[in-house]
Amino acid sequence: MKRRPLILICLLVTLPLGVLTWAGLRLAANEQIVQQSRYRGPMEDRLADINTRVNDYFQDLERSLNHLTAIDDFEPSRLRQLNRRDPRLMQLFVLSPRGQLQYPNPTTDLNRDERLFLIQAASMFTGQDLQAAVQRVESQSLDAERSANSSVPQAAVATRSSRSMPSAPQRSGTRSPSDSDQTADAADTAPMDGNRIAQAAPVILQAIPQLPTVDREAEQQQEVVRFAYGEKPIQNLSAFASASGWFVWYWDRGINLIYWQRRSSGHIVGCALERARWMSDLVTLLPDTVTEEPQRSETTSLPTRIRMINASGAAVYQWGTWEPPDGARPISEVPLAEPLAAWRLQCFVPIDELITGTGRSARFSLVAGLIGMSMASLLIVWFFLREYAQDMRRAASQVSFVNQVSHELRTPLTNIRMYAELLERDLDQLQDVEQPWPGLEKSRQRLGVILSEGSRLTRLIANVLTFARHQRKRISIQPQQVRPDELISDVVERFRPGLEDAGVRIELNRHCTAQMNLDGDVLDQILGNLISN
């Protein structure tokens, strides 16, 4: 079989199978995506329920802290008593209406907790982070009051606005809330450095005389506090309405929370929460790590792992019976409620087990379609090959029949030519007598036609046999010593009567009298075809 039919047969078989395979794989992949989407919905609802618990906790905490900071007596001993009495507080502080730190006052004697708090919060207070956040919240309250044009009661303007507070710290008044995640990432992974305290602390410590260990440590801390708060910037904060809210503060191990409230006197009362305490309370609301999967039968029988991660992507708390591999992507993810909007809840499931069995119908359809298409293609190919083979056999039989007929015709044709030549010789002898036969010349012409047509028929048979040998790729050349001039003259003489009757004048220039090694029959056939055409 030739190359082109083979290529067509291969394309006829492979193209439909390839298209069907591609369509089946796409269908199976889409079915897996649908399965993941069906599972993602219940998991997001589950994370939303957990997020609701977190939101309820901070709302309760907010109400409690709002009551705690509703004080107008800023006597240090009373504030210290409130601070010691509530284990949720790391430090209570008060800012004056002009933005100065009134309690704990850096210029007075401080206890150890107050000194440590001021050292930790120096960048926040001196960098105006908290004051800038307060100004934004109160400015929004004033804008709402102006837009109402006195049509809204004053009580509506003075409502608390903790929902408008950003969840990440603002280092300066020009910072936009969109920068909070970048700040959170940097602060969650490393403590603050590069501020005035870090730069000046070595100089201050070298200037302090050698004291007993406890006194020397306290004196060092006191000097650092005095240096950091020595030049307190003054802020004109006297014309703002009452407001309260959360402030997110990053230091040391990560996120720290401050709840603040502005009193009618213009003072800002804030409380920095003990990080270990509120995180412990938050973890208490969440399921235990070793507990069984809740609502497992309602969604799927697959194990899960739920993580609460911070702004830098580190896991703060996690639970569930499945341990995801490194680099696993969560099937669902939701942000936590304020003030932990930079944190997220993630749900992980074994994707391989989730999609196990999915796409089975698509794969079954694919396999069935491939089998059916393969059988149909093979049937078509078999039918095509059978028809092709029959055509080839039919053509071969026709060629064989023509060859047989040609061989059978050569023998009687040879005899006809031989007897015609003998008759021509007899006519030549009759021409030599004294009284020749009157119709002799006409008979000679008729005999010449017989010889000419016999030669022509001989050439046709030779052509048929040559074509048959060519079809069988068995053309054989039998070279022998032949004079080309004599062979060409014989061929021309055979065609001369017919050509002259047709008005064709023949001019023959022969210049090859030497013998040459060639197949005379092939040359005779070529010249005969050329002249007869």
N, C-alpha and C positions, 0 to 999 in steps of 0.2 A: 504494500500500500504506500502511496506517495505521502510526502510530509504534510501537505496542506489538508487533506482529509483527516489525518491524525490530529492535527492542531484543532480543527473544527470539532472533532469528537470530544477532545479533552475540554475545550471551552463549553461545549454543550453539557458536559457532566459537572464540571467544577463550579461554574458560575452560579447555577441555581442552588447548589449545595452551600456555597460560600455565603450567598445572600440569606439563605434560610438560617445558617448558623449564626450570623451576625444579628439577625432579628431575634432569634431565641435567646442569645446572651443578653441583649439589651432588655428583653422582657424580664429575664430572671433578675438582672440588676435593678430594674425598676420595682420589682416585687420586694426586693430586700430593702430598698429605700422606703417603700410604703410601710413595711413592717417596722422599721426604725421610727418613722413618723408616728405610727400608732402607739408605740411604746413611749415616745418622748412626751406625749400629752399627759398621761398619768404621772410620769416622773416630775414634770414641771408643776403639776398640781401638788404633788407631795412636797417639793421644795418650797412652794408658795405657802403651804401650811406651816412648815418650819419657820419661814420668814415671818409669818404672822405672829408666831410665838415670840420671836425676837423683837418685833415691833411692839407687841403688848408689853414686854418686859421694859423696854426703854420708855414707853409712855407712862407706865407705873412709876418708874424711876424718876422720870421728869416731873411728875406731879409731886412726888415726895421731895425732890430737891428744890422745886419751886417754893414749897412751904418752908423748907429749911433756910433758903436764902432770903426769905421775906423778913429781913431784920433791918432796923434803923439804928440800933445801938452798936457802935463799932468799938467798944472798949476792948482792948487786947485780951484781958483776962477772960471775958465772956466769950470771945471768939475762940480762944484756945480751949475753953471748956466744951464748946460745941464741936470743935474739931476732934477732941479726945473721945467724946461720947458716941460719935457715929463712926463705926469701923469702915464704912464705905468711902470715907474721905481720906485722901492723901494730904490735902492742905486746903484750908479756907483762906480766901484773900479778898481784899477790898481795894478798889481803885477810886480815887477821888473824882469829882466832876471834871477836873482839869486833866485827868488821865494819869495822875501820879499814884504810885503804889503806896497806899496808906497802911495796909496791913497785909503781911508782916512788913514793918518799916525797916528798910535796910540800914538806916542810921541808928537804930536802937539795938539793945541787946536781944539776941534771938536764941531760941533753943535749937537743938541739933536738927530736928525735923524741918524747922523753918529755914535754917541756913541751907540745908540740902535742897529744899524745894526751890529757893531763890537761885541757887547755882544751876539747877537743872532748867529752870524757866527763864534764865537771864536773856536768852536770845528771843524768846517769845515776848517778854515785856519791853525790852529795849528796842526790839525790832518793830514794835507797834503792831504785831500780828493780831492780838486780841482786840485792841482798840479799833483797828481797821474793820474787823468783822462786825463789831458792835455798830460802828457808823453805817455800814452797809445795811444792816437789818433795820436800824432806826430810820435811815433815809427812805427805805421802802415804805415804812409805816407813814412817814410824812407825805410821800408822793401819793399814797392811797388816800390820805386825808384830803389833800388838795384836789384830787380828781373827783372826789365825792361832792365838793362844793357845798358842804354843810348839810347835804341831804341824808347822810349816814350818821347815826348817833355816834357820839364821841367814844362810847364803849367799844364800838366796832373797830375804831382806829387803834385803840389801845390794846387790842388782843395780842396774844403772844404769837410770835412769828418764827418759831423754831424750824418750821418746814422750809423757810427760805435760806437757812444757814447752809453754807457749803460744808461738805464732809471732809475736806482736806484743808490744811492751813494755807493762809495767804501771807506771804512774807512781806509784802509791801502793798501800798494802795494801788499800784499799777498792775498787780497780778490779776489775771482773769480766772474765773472758776474752772475753766478747761484745763488749767495747769495743775489742778489738784492731784490728779493721778500720778503725774511725773514726780511731784513733791513727795507723795506717799511712797512711791517706789524707792526713792532715794533714802527717805527717812526710815522706812521699815527695815532696811538692810544694814544701816550703819548709824551710830550716834552722831549728833551734831558736832561739827568741828569747823575751824576757821573763823570763829567769832572773836569778840574782844576778850572774852575770858580765856580762851585757849591761847591767845597771843600774849596776854599779860600775866597769866598765872605763874610762869617760871620766874619772871622778874620779881613779882610780889613775894613768892616763897623764899627767894634768896635774901630778900630784905628783912624777913622776920627773924628775930633772934632765936637761939636754941632754947626751947622751953620743954617742960615735961611733955610726954607723949600726948596725953589727953588734952591738956591746955594748948599745946602747940597746934594740934589738929583743929581745935575750935578757933584759935586765932587765925590760922591760915584761911579757914572757910570765911571768917568774918571779913578779912582783908579782901578776899576775892569778891564777896558780895558788895562791899563798899566801893570797890573799883568799878564793878559792872554797873552799879546803879548810881554812880557819882554824878553823872550829868543826865538827869531824867528829862526827856523831852516833854514839853507842855502841850496838851491838846485842849482845844476849846470845845468841850462836849456838854455845854450847859443848856442847850436848846432842843434836846431830844425827848421824845415821848418815852413812856415806859415800854420795855421790851425784854425778852428773855430768849434763850436758845442754847444750842450746843456749839462748842468749839473743839475742833479736832487738833490735837497737838502731838507732834512726833518728836520723840526723844528716846535715846538709849535703845531699849528693846523693841521699840515700834510705836504703835498708836497709843495715845493717852487722851482721855476725854475730860473736858471742862464744861460744866454747866454754869451759866451766868445769868444774872438778872439785874436790870437797872431799877433802882429805887426812885421814888418820887423826888428825893433830895438830889438826884443826879449821880449818886454813888453806884458803882458796879460791884455787886457781890457775886463772887464766883467760887466754885469749889472744884478742885482737881480731884478726880476719882482715883481711888486705889486700883491700879490696873489688875492686879491679881484677884481682887475681890469681884469686880464686875465681870471679868472673864470667867471666874469660877461660877458665879451666878448664871452666866450665859450658858456655860457648858451643862449646868444642872438641868436646864430646860431641854437640852438635846438628848436623843437616845444614847444609851450606853454603847460603848464600842463592841462589847461581847454579846450584846443582846441579839435575839433572833430578828430577822428581817420583818419589820412591820408591814402590814397590808400586802404581804407577799403573794397570797393567793388571789388578791383582787386585781393585780396587774399582770404578773407573770411569775413563773416558778424560778426565774433566774436570780442568782445572788447579786447584790449591788454593793457599792461603796459610795458614801456621800462625804464630801469634804467641805470644810469651811476654810477658805484660803484668804490671806491678807492681800494687800495691794501689790506686793512683790511676787505673789504666786506661791508662797510657802504655806503649807498646811498648818492651820491653827488647831483644828480638831477634826476628827474623822470617825466614822463608824460604818459598820457593815461587814459582812462575812467574806467579801471578795477583795482580793488585793490586786489592783490594776498594775500592769507592767509599766515600766518607765516609758514616757512619751505617749501614754494612752490619752485619747481625747474624750472629754465628757460628752455624754449623750444629751444632757441638758444642763443649763447654767442660768442662775438668776442672781442679781445683786441683792445684798442685804439692805434692810431698812436703815434710815438715818438713825444715829450718826455714823453708822458703819457702811455707808454706801460704797466705799472703796473696797470692801470685802465682798466675796461672792460665795455662793453655794454651788457646788458641782456634784453631779451624779454620774457615776461610772458603772457600766455593765459590761460583761464579756460579750463583745459584739459577735464573735464567732458562734457562741451558743445562741445568741439572739436571732441570728439569721439562719441557724441550722434548721433545715426543713423548709425554709422559705425559698421560693423559686422552684419548688419541687414540681408543681404543675407546669411551670414554664419549661423546666428541663425535660419533663415527660413529653410535653408537646414538641419540644425541640428534637428529642430522640426519635419520637414517632414520625415526625415530619422528615427527619433525615433518612430514616429507614425507608419511608414511602417514596421520598424523592430519589433515593439511591436505586431502589428497585425499578422505579419508572425510568430513570436514566439508563440503567443497565438494559432494561427491556427495549428502550429506543435505540441504544447502541447496538444491541444484538440484532434488532430488526434492520437497522441501517447496514451493518456488516453483512448480514445474510443477503440483502438485496444487492449490495456491492459485489459480494462473491458470486451471486448468480449472474449479474451483469458481466463480470469478468469471465466466468465460465462460458456464458453465451457468446461473448466476443471471441474467446479463444476457439470455441467450436466453429464459429463462422470463419475465422482465419484458417483453421485447420481444414474446413471444407473447401475453402477457396484454394488452399495449397494442393489439396488432393485433386480438385478439378483441374487446376493448372498443370499438375504433373500428368494427369490423364490426357490432357489436351496436347501436351508437347509431343507425345508419340505419334498420334495421327497427323498432327500438323507437320511434323518432320517428314512423314511419308508423303504428304501432299506436296510439300516443297520439292522433295526428291523426285517424284514422278513428274512434276511440272518442269523441273530442270531437264529431265530426260526427254520430255516432250519437246522442249525448246531445242535440244540437240538434234532430235529427229527432224524438226522443221528446218534446221540449218542444212541438213543433208539433202532435203527435198529441194532446197533453193539451188543446188548445184546441177540439177538435171536440166536437159535441153528444153523441155516444156514444163515449167513449174505449174503447180496448181494455182488457179486464178485467185482463190481466196486465201492464199498462203500468207500474204502480208497482214490481212485483217486478223487471221488466227494468231499470228505472232503478237499483235498488239493485245489481243485478249489474254494470251498466255502471260504477257508481261504484267498485266494487271493482277493476274492470279499470283504471280511470284511476288509482286510488290505488296499485296495485301497479306500474303502469307508471311513475308518478313515483318510486316507491321504487327501482325498477330503474335508472332514470335517475341517481338520486343515487349508487347503488352504482358504476355505471360511471364517474361523475365522480370518485368517491373513488379508484378504481383508477388513473385517468389522472393524478390529482393526486399520488398516491404515486409513480408512475413518473417524473413530472417532478421530484419531490423526490429520487429516487434519482439522476437525471441532473443534479441541481442546476440544473434549468431551469424552476423554478416561475415563472410569469409572472402578474403582477397587472394586470388591465385595469380601472382605476377609471372610473366614469361617474356621472352625476347620478342618484341614486336616493333615493326617499322611504323611509326605514327602516320607517315604520309600515305602509305598503302591503306591503312585502316580508315583514315579520313576519306580517301578517294572512294573506297567501297561504299561507305555510308552515304556520301553525296550522290553517287551513281544510283543507289537504290531510290533516292528521292527525286532524281533529276526529271523523270517523265512527268510526275505529278506537279513539280514546281514549274516546269516549262509550260505545261498545259494551263497553269494558273497565271502565266505571264511573268514569272519570276526568272530573272537572268542570274545565272550562277557564275561567279568568278572564284577560282580556286588557286591560291598561291601556296605552294608546298616548299618548305625549306628545311624539313627534318627527315632526312633520308636514313640517318643512322638508326640502328636498333636500340631500343630502350626497354628497361625492365618494368613492365606495367601489366595490368589486367586488361586484356583486349576486350573482353565481354563488357566490363564496367564502362570503359571508354566508348565502346560502340553504343551502349545503352544511353549514356549521357548525351552523346552527339545526336542519336536518333530522337530523343525527347526534345532536344533543343531545336532541331530542324523541323520536326513534325509540328511543334507548337508555333 
